[in-house]
Amino acid sequence: MSYTLASEKVISKRMDAEVVIINLENGIYYSVEGIGAPLWEGLVSGATLADLSEEVRARYPSLADPAKSVGSFMDELLEAGLIIADQTSGSLPDTLTWPDEYTAAVLIAYEDISDMIALDPPLPELD
């Protein structure tokens, strides 16, 4: 199974080991840490759940159940309304930056400025 962004109003940016995601529809922003950052990047590139689980298994062989770890993170993203299931798929990019040691994927929601973001969303960068 693969996933895609739930809306064109979900934007994200990688900053070092973290991904910041903003849902411009409701103004909630999220921080993704641990292996969640490369999982998110793979996800938005169209990698399947199986691709991501296999990559986690290869990188962190001591992890007992990589599919469960990846699946739990995807469930959090689905519940937050950031992604939806999709039948199309891409491939796992070679350019993903993974932590040297396994740290669980963490999705943290921040609603403290959601009203301001909803009223005045940030503009995308112009090239």
Secondary structure as GFF3:
##gff-version 3
##sequence-region A 1 127
A	DSSP	beta_strand	2	5	.	.	.	ID=ss1
A	DSSP	beta_strand	10	15	.	.	.	ID=ss2
A	DSSP	beta_strand	18	23	.	.	.	ID=ss3
A	DSSP	beta_strand	29	33	.	.	.	ID=ss4
A	DSSP	alpha_helix	36	44	.	.	.	ID=ss5
A	DSSP	alpha_helix	49	59	.	.	.	ID=ss6
A	DSSP	alpha_helix	66	79	.	.	.	ID=ss7
A	DSSP	beta_strand	83	86	.	.	.	ID=ss8
A	DSSP	beta_strand	106	110	.	.	.	ID=ss9
A	DSSP	alpha_helix	114	119	.	.	.	ID=ss10
###
